[in-house]
Amino acid sequence: MMTRILSAADVERCLDLSQLRQVMRRCLASLSAGQSSNGPRTVFSAGEGRVMGFMPAALDGARAGYKALSVWEGNGARGLNPHQGLVVLLEPETGRPKCLLEASAVTALRTAAVSAAASEAVGPARPSSLGLIGAGRQAWEHARALAAMWPLRSAVVWSRDAAKARALCARLEEKLGLSASVAPTPEDAARAEVVTCCTSSRTPLLTSGALSAGAHLNLVGACRPGIRELDLRPRPGLRAYVDSEAACAAESEEIRALRAADPSAVRGEIGQVFSGALDASRAEGDLTVFKSVGLGAEDVAAGSHFLERAEAGWVGTLVDLEQPGPKGEGLLSRG
């Protein structure tokens, strides 16, 4: 059997923002309905500043796979992405690797697509302003995904690294046509109609009181116990939704704290909203929050979508992992 390998560039070639958003809607609706299963994230320390993770999932009784990743904090100083790894899709009949995808690209794209789908489902109807807290890959992907869905006009960016914030503003203006400016504080960025908080901060950068009434917040950075980007406190009209009740109960300090203070503020899983099982109607002035810790099911669903598009477009590299070449090397062919 030939295994297809998709690099980060290959994954980007297979991207359709609208289609990926719908794939994420179906994935999370299936997961909330119990038709798919998502294994808990397993994390293993490989030394100071080095972590390995494993995220398995099985979708709709047919597709299965996992993400294996490493997070090496020192990579930033080397000019490398701290997150390295693979998404592995398995052949249903045998469990053999059917496709290997570069994990950072898949993670960035599917995370933004999930946030866009959640924003569309529970956020304001036609927002025009975007606030970005953080100026890395996730900030760009969220801006791109949201701008593809809504007629956004302006963006405000805050980052501890002012140079990165300025560079992102320039990119937002050039690529997305937004009027973009650097915010002096996180609170300034949080005044937009739609806000995405996507940082590596281990302590809260602001409180939920800084957000405007009627706004929507995507909270995607903190995904391990003990760390928080936002001090998520109860306030009138606050409605929080999560990607997975089980995963957020285990990994999200923001949701744990909010549930302890006001259990009614955590309404349920966004997949229930997607399927129509949970009413997410908004009243004027409501503040909606979507908390995402990231799921292996999302990686497998997104990877399967990219594979389908790659096969149709002859994208990627085909490798026979089981058959050695004449000198022992694997047999390669460009798909």
C-alpha positions in Angstrom: 0.0 0.0 0.0 1.3 3.5 -0.8 1.1 6.1 1.9 0.6 9.7 1.0 2.7 12.4 2.7 1.4 15.9 2.8 3.9 18.7 3.8 2.8 22.0 5.2 2.8 23.5 1.7 0.7 20.5 0.4 -1.8 21.1 3.2 -2.1 24.8 2.3 -2.6 23.8 -1.4 -5.6 21.7 -0.3 -7.2 24.5 1.8 -10.7 25.7 1.2 -11.7 27.9 4.2 -15.5 27.5 3.7 -15.3 23.7 3.2 -13.0 23.2 6.2 -15.4 25.2 8.4 -18.2 22.8 7.4 -16.0 19.8 8.0 -15.4 21.0 11.5 -19.1 21.6 12.1 -19.9 18.0 11.1 -17.0 16.6 13.2 -18.0 18.3 16.4 -21.7 17.6 15.9 -20.9 13.9 15.4 -18.7 14.0 18.5 -21.3 15.6 20.7 -23.9 13.1 19.4 -21.7 10.2 20.4 -21.2 9.0 16.9 -17.5 9.6 17.0 -15.0 9.2 19.8 -12.1 11.4 20.9 -9.3 10.0 23.1 -7.9 12.1 25.9 -4.7 14.0 25.2 -1.7 12.1 26.6 1.2 14.3 27.5 4.7 13.1 28.4 7.6 15.2 29.6 10.9 14.7 27.7 12.8 17.1 29.9 12.8 20.7 30.8 10.9 22.7 28.2 10.2 19.5 26.1 6.8 17.8 25.9 5.4 15.0 23.7 1.7 14.4 23.1 -0.6 11.8 21.6 -4.2 12.5 20.5 -6.2 9.6 19.0 -9.7 9.7 17.6 -12.2 7.5 15.6 -14.8 9.2 13.5 -18.3 7.9 12.5 -17.2 4.3 13.0 -15.0 4.4 9.8 -12.1 6.8 10.0 -9.4 6.6 12.6 -6.1 8.2 13.3 -4.0 10.3 15.7 -1.8 13.3 16.1 1.7 12.7 17.6 3.5 15.9 18.4 6.4 17.4 20.3 6.6 20.9 21.8 10.2 22.1 22.3 10.1 25.6 23.8 13.7 26.3 22.7 12.7 26.1 19.0 11.7 29.7 18.8 15.2 30.8 19.4 16.3 28.5 16.6 13.9 30.0 14.1 11.7 26.9 14.3 8.1 26.3 15.2 8.0 25.0 18.8 5.2 22.6 17.7 6.4 19.7 15.6 4.7 16.4 14.6 2.5 14.4 12.4 -1.2 13.7 11.9 -1.5 10.0 10.9 -4.6 8.7 9.1 -5.1 5.0 9.2 -6.5 2.7 6.5 -9.9 1.5 7.9 -9.5 -2.2 7.0 -5.9 -2.8 8.2 -4.9 0.1 10.4 -1.8 0.8 8.2 -0.8 4.4 7.8 -2.7 5.8 4.8 -1.6 9.4 5.1 1.0 11.4 7.1 0.4 15.2 7.3 2.6 17.9 8.8 0.8 18.6 12.1 1.5 22.3 12.7 -0.3 23.3 9.5 -3.2 21.0 10.2 -3.5 22.2 13.8 -3.4 25.9 12.8 -6.0 25.6 10.1 -8.4 23.3 11.9 -8.3 25.4 15.1 -9.2 28.6 13.2 -11.9 26.8 11.2 -13.5 25.5 14.5 -13.4 29.1 15.9 -14.9 30.5 12.8 -17.7 27.9 12.8 -18.4 28.6 16.5 -18.3 32.4 15.9 -20.8 32.0 13.1 -23.1 29.9 15.2 -23.2 31.8 18.5 -21.5 35.2 17.8 -23.0 38.5 16.5 -24.6 38.6 13.1 -22.4 40.8 11.0 -19.4 42.1 13.0 -17.0 44.5 11.4 -14.2 44.8 13.9 -11.7 42.1 15.0 -9.4 42.1 18.1 -6.4 39.8 18.1 -4.6 39.1 21.4 -1.4 37.4 20.2 0.4 37.9 16.9 1.6 34.4 15.9 0.4 31.8 13.4 -3.0 31.3 15.2 -3.8 35.0 15.1 -3.2 35.2 11.3 -5.2 32.0 10.7 -8.1 33.2 12.8 -8.1 36.5 11.0 -8.1 34.8 7.6 -10.8 32.3 8.6 -13.1 35.0 10.0 -12.5 37.5 7.2 -13.5 34.8 4.7 -16.9 34.5 6.5 -17.7 38.1 7.5 -17.2 41.6 6.0 -14.7 42.7 8.5 -13.3 46.2 8.1 -10.8 46.7 10.9 -8.5 44.8 13.2 -6.6 45.7 16.4 -3.6 43.6 17.4 -1.9 43.3 20.8 1.3 41.3 21.4 4.1 41.4 24.0 6.3 41.6 20.9 5.4 44.9 19.3 7.4 44.1 16.2 5.3 41.0 15.6 2.1 43.0 16.1 3.2 45.6 13.5 4.2 42.8 11.1 0.8 41.1 11.5 -1.0 44.5 11.0 0.9 45.0 7.7 -0.1 41.5 6.6 -3.8 42.0 7.5 -3.8 45.2 5.5 -2.0 43.7 2.5 -3.7 40.3 2.3 -7.1 40.9 3.8 -7.7 44.5 3.1 -8.4 45.4 6.8 -7.5 48.6 8.5 -5.2 47.3 11.2 -3.5 49.0 14.2 -1.4 47.9 17.1 -3.2 48.0 20.5 -1.2 49.4 23.5 -2.9 46.9 25.9 -4.8 43.7 25.7 -7.9 45.6 26.9 -7.7 47.8 23.9 -7.8 44.8 21.5 -10.6 43.2 23.6 -13.0 46.1 22.8 -13.7 44.7 19.2 -16.9 42.9 18.2 -15.1 39.6 17.7 -12.0 38.8 19.7 -9.5 35.9 19.5 -7.1 35.3 22.4 -4.4 33.0 21.1 -1.2 33.4 23.2 1.2 31.2 25.1 0.6 33.1 28.3 0.5 31.0 31.5 -1.2 33.8 33.5 -4.3 35.9 32.6 -3.7 38.8 30.4 -7.1 40.4 31.1 -10.5 39.6 32.7 -13.8 39.0 30.9 -15.0 42.4 32.2 -12.8 44.0 29.5 -14.9 42.6 26.7 -17.7 44.6 25.2 -21.3 43.7 25.6 -22.6 42.0 22.5 -19.1 40.7 21.6 -17.8 37.2 20.9 -14.6 35.7 22.2 -12.6 32.8 20.8 -10.3 31.5 23.6 -7.8 29.1 22.1 -4.3 29.4 23.7 -4.3 27.7 27.1 -4.9 24.0 26.8 -3.2 22.5 29.8 -4.1 22.5 33.5 -2.7 25.3 35.6 -2.5 28.0 32.8 -5.0 30.7 31.8 -5.0 33.4 29.2 -8.1 35.1 30.6 -9.7 35.5 34.0 -13.1 34.3 32.9 -15.5 35.7 35.5 -19.3 35.6 35.5 -21.1 38.7 34.2 -24.6 39.4 33.0 -25.3 37.8 29.6 -22.1 35.7 29.5 -22.7 32.4 27.7 -19.7 30.0 27.3 -19.5 27.1 24.9 -16.7 24.5 24.7 -15.3 22.1 22.0 -15.5 19.2 24.4 -17.0 19.0 28.0 -14.6 16.2 28.9 -11.5 17.8 27.5 -12.2 21.2 29.0 -13.1 19.7 32.4 -9.6 18.1 32.3 -7.6 20.8 30.7 -9.2 24.3 30.8 -8.6 26.4 33.9 -10.8 29.1 32.4 -13.8 26.8 32.2 -13.2 25.2 35.5 -13.1 28.6 37.2 -16.2 29.8 35.4 -18.2 26.6 36.1 -17.2 26.8 39.8 -18.4 30.4 40.1 -21.6 30.1 37.9 -22.4 26.6 36.5 -25.2 28.0 34.3 -22.7 30.2 32.3 -21.2 27.1 30.6 -24.0 26.2 28.2 -22.5 23.1 26.6 -20.7 21.8 23.6 -20.6 23.8 20.4 -21.3 20.5 18.6 -24.7 20.5 20.2 -25.3 23.9 18.8 -24.2 22.8 15.3 -26.6 19.8 15.4 -29.5 21.9 16.7 -29.7 20.0 20.0 -28.7 23.2 22.0 -30.4 26.6 21.5 -27.8 29.3 21.1 -30.0 32.3 20.4 -28.6 35.6 21.5 -30.1 38.5 23.4 -28.9 42.0 22.8 -25.8 42.6 24.9 -24.9 38.9 25.4 -21.2 38.1 25.5 -20.5 34.7 24.0 -17.3 32.8 24.6 -16.0 29.7 22.8 -13.3 27.8 24.6 -11.2 25.4 22.5 -8.5 23.1 23.9 -8.1 21.2 20.6 -9.1 17.7 19.9 -7.7 14.7 18.0 -11.1 14.3 16.3 -10.6 17.7 14.7 -7.1 16.7 13.5 -8.4 13.4 12.0 -11.4 15.1 10.4 -9.3 17.9 8.9 -6.6 15.5 7.8 -9.2 13.3 6.1 -10.6 16.4 4.2 -7.1 17.4 3.1 -6.3 13.9 2.0 -9.5 13.7 -0.1 -8.6 17.0 -1.8 -5.0 15.9 -2.3 -6.1 12.6 -4.0 -8.4 14.6 -6.3 -5.6 17.1 -7.2 -2.6 14.8 -7.2 -1.0 16.6 -4.3 1.7 15.1 -2.1 4.3 12.4 -2.1 3.6 8.7 -2.3 5.8 6.4 -0.3 5.8 2.6 0.1 6.6 2.2 3.8 6.7 -1.6 3.6 8.6 -2.3 0.4 12.4 -1.5 0.4 14.1 -0.2 -2.7 17.0 -1.9 -4.4 19.5 -0.3 -1.9 17.2 -0.5 1.1 15.7 3.0 0.7 12.0 3.5 0.4 10.4 3.9 -3.0 9.2 7.4 -3.7 6.9 8.9 -6.3 5.5 12.4 -6.5 1.7 12.3 -6.4 
